[in-house]
Structure formats: C-alpha cells, structure tokens
Amino acid sequence: MTLMKRLGVSTPYIQAGMAGGITTAELVAAVSNHGGLGQIGAGYLTAETLKNEIQAVKRKTNHPFGVNLFVPEDIHYDVDDEERVRSILKPIEQELGVNSIPLTNGNAFFDQCEVVISEEVPVVSFTFGIPSTELMKRFKETGTFLIGTATTVEEAILNEVAGMDAIVVQGAEAGGHRGTFATTFDRACVGTMALIPQVADQCRIPLIAAGGIMDGRGTLAAKALGAEMVQLGTQFLMCKESGAHPLHKQAISIAKETDVVLTSAFSGKPARGIHNPFIDTFEDVSPLPYPVQNTLTGPIRKQAGKLGITDYMSMWTGQGVRLAKQETVVELLDRLKREEATVLDGLHTSKSKKE
C-alpha cells in the first residue's frame, strides 16, 4: 500500500508542523480538506492548548491530520552562562520595554502525548529525536501513524529501527529548526537531493522529502530520488490561512536566497531564517542550549512582533525563498498539481523527440 493510501490523503503534499502559532486550525484543516495532510505545530503548546487546537481542527475537517511534537533532550549549562546571555539580552529588553523572565523546570511533551492519544489523532510526527520504546508502543497500540525526522542516513536508520512508519528526510535547505539529534549539526547539513537517495538505499519504510521543495519541479525531483511524498513549510507559511506575522510573510516575499542563514541565536538550536541584527548579537557568543535560549528570547520576539520591529523577530524560511508565493491553500495545492503535470509532460515530450 502506498504512503498516500496509508495516510488517507489524495495528494502527495504534507504541511510542515511549524510551531509558534503558524499552523492555525484554518491552515491545517484547509490542507487536509483539499487532499493533503495538515499538521498542528505543537512544539510550544501546553497540553490544554493543544487539546483545544485539535478539537478546533476536528470541527473544520473530517479528513486525516497530524500533530508534530518536539522530543525533549538532556541539556546542560551553568549559572555563569545564563548570566552572560541575560546581560546580552538586557539592552534589547529595555529597548522593547519587556522584563527578563525566570526559568522554570518541566516539559509539556509527555502531557502533549497523552492529549494526542486521548484525542485519537491519526498521525503524529516527531522532531529532535525519537520517543522512548514505551511511548512508541503506546502510540502503536492506538493505531497512530508515526513519522520521524532524519537529517542523516544514520538518523533515518534509527527511526526505522525504533518503529516509525515513515521518515521525513530533512535536507539542509529546510527553513526553521534542524531536526538533527544523532550527530553534530555541522555534519548533518546534507542537501535534500543528496540525502534522499542515500536514505532510500538504506531504509525500507516510506520517505517524505523536506527542504527547499517549493513547486512541482521539486516534488518530481524528490519522487525520482526515492521519496513518496513531500513536506513543505515556507510555502504553507506564506498562505493566507497561516498565522505567521504579516511582516514575516512580507520579509520572505522580498528576500533573496543569500539573506537566509542558519542561526542558534533565537532558540539555542540551529534554525534557518532571514538574517537580521539580533542574529549578529550572538555571532561571537554562544547562546544557551535549546529550549533555555528559546525561553529567554521569547518575550523579545513576541514584543518585537507586536511593535512591528523585524530586527528582533525570528523569521524562519527555507533556501527556496525566491519561489515563495502568497496565496490560499487551495491555490497552492492546485498550483503544485498543475506544475507537476506540466513538468512531467515536458519530460515525456522531450523523450519522444529524442526517440
């Protein structure tokens, strides 16, 4: 059975589970209603908020959808490092009129998992690692379709061995956070077109390509190299139904590929987005590990968005930024299908002429 049939979708397009308010119920439902797989980006949601979001999506669609979760990691840092970072952030906080916030212990991941299980969400994807064997077993017992994330062949194999049903193969071109968990980030910056066939040669479960795929050309290329479906982030972020800040969308619409960089400044974990002055603040200074850095910079990013100051906003986007278009979900999905057909027809025509 093909991956599309197993997921219950009619098109090969998956909307990336972008956290931070981008994946509104309207966006997720619109993707699923038009034959793709919409996903709630639950990374920063409380369990209660996630439950409300799941129920909101259910009210808008009867089609399959998913939830993307961030697998927690062990982190280590000392008080001196925290004070150093706080001293760097202090002038920006004062400029924006926000207060430094205390750090609290705890992670919502396990509570999120309980909500996903109780709400019988059909598809769950994971980023930043692989859940425990016990948790994987619980999901399997409920019949949940499980999708892992890999940025290297080794990570893909680990996902398959752990029991994932499919793998998102995330190339270095992808916007937002890198899903790397089994090696250093610099060694895991493998391009999508190089990574897909290498993973395909080593894994038997279905692959979903992600990173730099913006149109029908990218979709067909990914399929030719071994992926069954593709996952798009930036293009869906630009959709009318997404919750991305209008200035974020505007910045993407005028950005060049050379404006897009990898940075750990905002969250403590490498992520790809549009370069701005805040990124330069941590050019020579190491940020705290994720999610500590993300927590400390949260008030800055939120207030910057309210004030319309893009210098301090995290504006995630992939390297295919020049191809990004502002349109509705229906317009995007219809366009992708037309482009695939056009490119495929062109290839057939070219082959016929040569023969």
LOZAMAR-527719 format. One line per 10 residues: for each residue x negated, y negated, z negated of C-alpha. Coordinates in nm, 3 decimals. Layout:
// LOZAMAR-527719
X,Y,Z | ... .
***
This chain:
// LOZAMAR-527719
0.000,0.000,0.000 | -0.132,-0.344,0.088 | -0.208,-0.603,-0.177 | 0.072,-0.827,-0.050 | 0.327,-0.549,-0.094 | 0.199,-0.467,-0.440 | 0.236,-0.831,-0.541 | 0.576,-0.860,-0.374 | 0.480,-1.154,-0.151 | 0.523,-1.213,0.221 .
0.223,-1.437,0.292 | -0.147,-1.394,0.201 | -0.175,-1.720,0.007 | -0.227,-1.746,-0.368 | -0.218,-2.077,-0.553 | -0.510,-2.100,-0.794 | -0.422,-2.120,-1.164 | -0.558,-2.471,-1.217 | -0.542,-2.573,-1.583 | -0.485,-2.920,-1.719 .
-0.133,-2.995,-1.602 | -0.181,-2.946,-1.227 | 0.029,-2.630,-1.196 | 0.374,-2.767,-1.270 | 0.678,-2.539,-1.268 | 0.777,-2.712,-0.944 | 0.446,-2.623,-0.778 | 0.438,-2.261,-0.897 | 0.800,-2.195,-0.802 | 0.768,-2.364,-0.463 .
0.472,-2.143,-0.371 | 0.648,-1.826,-0.480 | 0.977,-1.924,-0.317 | 0.801,-1.969,0.015 | 0.631,-1.629,0.017 | 0.305,-1.698,-0.166 | 0.203,-1.629,-0.525 | 0.225,-1.930,-0.756 | 0.031,-1.928,-1.083 | 0.057,-2.121,-1.407 .
-0.284,-2.252,-1.517 | -0.257,-2.167,-1.886 | -0.616,-2.229,-1.992 | -0.540,-2.522,-2.224 | -0.179,-2.448,-2.316 | -0.059,-2.348,-2.660 | 0.138,-2.026,-2.675 | 0.461,-2.218,-2.726 | 0.397,-2.449,-2.430 | 0.306,-2.153,-2.212 .
0.633,-1.982,-2.303 | 0.824,-2.295,-2.205 | 0.636,-2.317,-1.875 | 0.704,-1.952,-1.792 | 1.073,-1.997,-1.861 | 1.080,-2.316,-1.653 | 0.929,-2.128,-1.358 | 1.180,-1.845,-1.402 | 1.464,-2.097,-1.376 | 1.328,-2.213,-1.041 .
1.237,-1.883,-0.874 | 1.331,-1.515,-0.871 | 1.009,-1.428,-0.690 | 0.685,-1.296,-0.844 | 0.446,-1.547,-1.001 | 0.142,-1.527,-1.221 | -0.034,-1.678,-1.521 | -0.407,-1.750,-1.529 | -0.581,-1.712,-1.866 | -0.929,-1.813,-1.987 .
-1.107,-1.526,-2.162 | -1.284,-1.662,-2.474 | -1.661,-1.641,-2.509 | -1.901,-1.638,-2.804 | -2.065,-1.980,-2.838 | -2.348,-2.119,-3.049 | -2.456,-2.476,-3.122 | -2.582,-2.670,-3.423 | -2.478,-2.988,-3.602 | -2.763,-3.190,-3.453 .
-2.646,-3.107,-3.101 | -2.292,-3.211,-3.188 | -2.407,-3.543,-3.336 | -2.623,-3.612,-3.032 | -2.332,-3.561,-2.793 | -2.094,-3.762,-3.012 | -2.341,-4.053,-3.007 | -2.341,-4.046,-2.627 | -1.963,-4.038,-2.610 | -1.910,-4.309,-2.873 .
-1.964,-4.615,-2.647 | -1.723,-4.472,-2.389 | -1.464,-4.401,-2.658 | -1.495,-4.759,-2.779 | -1.461,-4.894,-2.426 | -1.142,-4.696,-2.373 | -1.005,-4.753,-2.722 | -0.992,-4.389,-2.834 | -1.117,-4.224,-3.151 | -1.357,-3.933,-3.189 .
-1.174,-3.614,-3.283 | -1.274,-3.339,-3.528 | -1.345,-2.992,-3.400 | -1.120,-2.709,-3.513 | -1.168,-2.334,-3.502 | -0.936,-2.096,-3.323 | -0.845,-1.989,-2.973 | -0.500,-1.956,-2.821 | -0.595,-1.671,-2.586 | -0.453,-1.382,-2.785 .
-0.131,-1.568,-2.862 | -0.105,-1.654,-2.493 | -0.139,-1.284,-2.408 | 0.145,-1.198,-2.645 | 0.367,-1.454,-2.473 | 0.280,-1.324,-2.126 | 0.359,-0.967,-2.234 | 0.685,-1.058,-2.408 | 0.798,-1.270,-2.111 | 0.715,-0.984,-1.872 .
0.513,-1.199,-1.634 | 0.443,-0.975,-1.332 | 0.090,-1.095,-1.254 | -0.191,-1.210,-1.485 | -0.532,-1.330,-1.370 | -0.838,-1.385,-1.586 | -1.129,-1.629,-1.564 | -1.458,-1.649,-1.760 | -1.470,-1.279,-1.839 | -1.283,-0.954,-1.892 .
-1.040,-0.887,-2.180 | -1.107,-0.610,-2.429 | -1.026,-0.249,-2.346 | -0.739,-0.256,-2.595 | -0.585,-0.565,-2.439 | -0.627,-0.429,-2.087 | -0.445,-0.114,-2.199 | -0.154,-0.315,-2.339 | -0.114,-0.503,-2.014 | -0.131,-0.181,-1.817 .
0.139,-0.024,-2.032 | 0.375,-0.307,-1.944 | 0.308,-0.268,-1.571 | 0.139,-0.606,-1.535 | -0.069,-0.653,-1.220 | -0.414,-0.763,-1.336 | -0.655,-0.980,-1.137 | -1.013,-1.050,-1.243 | -1.258,-1.315,-1.124 | -1.610,-1.249,-0.997 .
-1.887,-1.476,-0.871 | -2.135,-1.193,-0.807 | -2.125,-0.832,-0.693 | -2.217,-0.721,-1.046 | -1.920,-0.908,-1.193 | -1.690,-0.757,-0.931 | -1.803,-0.407,-1.024 | -1.749,-0.482,-1.393 | -1.394,-0.597,-1.315 | -1.320,-0.280,-1.119 .
-1.461,-0.053,-1.390 | -1.253,-0.238,-1.651 | -0.933,-0.150,-1.464 | -0.843,-0.467,-1.276 | -0.600,-0.417,-0.988 | -0.764,-0.681,-0.768 | -1.052,-0.928,-0.781 | -1.074,-1.295,-0.694 | -1.414,-1.332,-0.529 | -1.503,-1.692,-0.612 .
-1.767,-1.845,-0.388 | -1.984,-2.140,-0.486 | -1.775,-2.376,-0.269 | -1.476,-2.348,-0.503 | -1.351,-2.651,-0.693 | -1.314,-2.658,-1.070 | -1.481,-2.421,-1.313 | -1.713,-2.143,-1.210 | -1.584,-1.804,-1.325 | -1.934,-1.670,-1.395 .
-1.970,-1.451,-1.704 | -2.238,-1.185,-1.647 | -2.540,-1.390,-1.540 | -2.670,-1.746,-1.533 | -2.471,-2.000,-1.334 | -2.758,-2.093,-1.105 | -2.796,-1.731,-0.994 | -2.423,-1.694,-0.937 | -2.384,-1.979,-0.688 | -2.329,-1.746,-0.393 .
-2.130,-1.877,-0.097 | -1.788,-1.729,-0.025 | -1.876,-1.597,0.321 | -2.190,-1.427,0.186 | -2.021,-1.286,-0.124 | -1.704,-1.129,0.020 | -1.865,-0.861,0.242 | -2.118,-0.767,-0.025 | -1.840,-0.714,-0.280 | -1.628,-0.532,-0.020 .
-1.910,-0.283,0.034 | -1.929,-0.206,-0.339 | -1.566,-0.216,-0.461 | -1.258,-0.020,-0.364 | -0.987,-0.242,-0.513 | -0.841,-0.531,-0.307 | -1.026,-0.860,-0.283 | -0.890,-1.214,-0.287 | -1.122,-1.476,-0.139 | -1.160,-1.816,-0.303 .
-1.387,-2.113,-0.243 | -1.389,-2.354,0.050 | -1.085,-2.197,0.218 | -0.870,-2.485,0.337 | -0.697,-2.374,0.657 | -0.614,-2.086,0.890 | -0.972,-2.061,1.011 | -1.096,-1.995,0.658 | -0.818,-1.745,0.592 | -0.900,-1.538,0.900 .
-1.273,-1.551,0.830 | -1.216,-1.424,0.475 | -0.996,-1.141,0.604 | -1.254,-1.046,0.864 | -1.516,-1.014,0.592 | -1.309,-0.787,0.367 | -1.054,-0.992,0.171 | -0.683,-0.907,0.190 | -0.560,-1.242,0.060 | -0.695,-1.589,-0.011 .
-0.666,-1.820,-0.311 | -0.653,-2.195,-0.256 | -0.696,-2.461,-0.521 | -0.774,-2.801,-0.372 | -0.505,-2.780,-0.103 | -0.237,-2.695,-0.359 | -0.369,-2.962,-0.596 | -0.301,-3.214,-0.320 | 0.061,-3.102,-0.278 | 0.348,-3.330,-0.371 .
0.466,-3.081,-0.633 | 0.135,-3.065,-0.822 | 0.080,-3.251,-1.148 | -0.263,-3.387,-1.052 | -0.313,-3.757,-1.126 | -0.235,-3.976,-0.819 | -0.586,-4.127,-0.843 | -0.731,-3.775,-0.839 | -0.545,-3.699,-0.518 | -0.648,-4.033,-0.369 .
-1.013,-3.972,-0.455 | -1.003,-3.634,-0.280 | -0.837,-3.786,0.027 | -1.130,-4.023,0.084 | -1.418,-3.810,-0.045 | -1.696,-3.657,0.163 | -1.848,-3.315,0.105 | -2.162,-3.487,-0.025 | -1.956,-3.654,-0.300 | -1.876,-3.315,-0.454 .
-2.112,-3.186,-0.723 | -2.143,-2.921,-0.993 | -2.143,-3.060,-1.346 | -2.112,-2.942,-1.705 | -2.064,-3.295,-1.838 | -1.689,-3.277,-1.892 | -1.641,-2.929,-2.033 | -1.978,-2.771,-2.109 | -1.929,-2.520,-1.829 | -2.030,-2.581,-1.465 .
-1.740,-2.706,-1.257 | -1.722,-2.862,-0.912 | -1.568,-3.204,-0.865 | -1.614,-3.556,-0.733 | -1.920,-3.737,-0.864 | -1.861,-4.034,-1.097 | -2.054,-4.231,-1.365 | -1.951,-4.001,-1.652 | -2.137,-3.715,-1.486 | -2.454,-3.927,-1.479 .
-2.423,-3.980,-1.855 | -2.526,-3.617,-1.908 | -2.774,-3.596,-1.623 | -3.070,-3.565,-1.860 | -2.884,-3.447,-2.170 | -2.739,-3.101,-2.226 | -2.369,-3.102,-2.317 | -2.229,-2.877,-2.587 | -2.103,-2.534,-2.478 | -1.752,-2.477,-2.349 .
-1.491,-2.529,-2.493 | -1.650,-2.763,-2.752 | -1.762,-3.021,-2.496 | -1.422,-2.998,-2.329 | -1.250,-3.072,-2.660 | -1.470,-3.372,-2.738 | -1.426,-3.530,-2.394 | -1.053,-3.458,-2.381 | -0.937,-3.792,-2.531 | -1.169,-3.981,-2.295 .
-1.036,-3.807,-1.986 | -0.675,-3.845,-2.098 | -0.707,-4.215,-2.176 | -0.902,-4.280,-1.857 | -0.614,-4.128,-1.662 | -0.362,-4.348,-1.844 | -0.569,-4.659,-1.770 | -0.649,-4.558,-1.414 | -1.025,-4.554,-1.469 | -1.167,-4.283,-1.244 .
-1.522,-4.335,-1.377 | -1.432,-4.111,-1.670 | -1.185,-3.868,-1.513 | -1.268,-3.508,-1.420 | -1.161,-3.487,-1.057 | -1.210,-3.124,-0.961 | -1.225,-3.034,-0.594 | -1.393,-2.784,-0.364 | -1.652,-2.849,-0.095 | -1.396,-2.842,0.186 .
-1.274,-3.182,0.070 | -1.257,-3.343,0.417 | -0.992,-3.084,0.514 | -0.761,-3.163,0.221 | -0.416,-3.295,0.314 | -0.135,-3.448,0.111 | 0.183,-3.255,0.193 | 0.456,-3.045,0.035 | 0.406,-2.679,-0.050 | 0.637,-2.573,0.233 .
0.446,-2.790,0.481 | 0.114,-2.647,0.363 | 0.216,-2.282,0.379 | 0.384,-2.324,0.717 | 0.074,-2.502,0.849 | -0.157,-2.227,0.726 | 0.051,-1.962,0.904 | 0.054,-2.165,1.229 | -0.320,-2.221,1.212 | -0.388,-1.853,1.158 .
-0.175,-1.764,1.457 | -0.340,-2.030,1.674 | -0.693,-1.923,1.585 | -0.611,-1.556,1.634 | -0.452,-1.628,1.969 | -0.760,-1.824,2.070 | -0.987,-1.534,1.980 | -0.774,-1.292,2.183 | -0.771,-1.531,2.479 | -1.149,-1.571,2.462 .
-1.196,-1.195,2.451 | -0.965,-1.143,2.751 | -1.158,-1.399,2.957 | -1.487,-1.224,2.884 | -1.341,-0.889,2.985 .
***
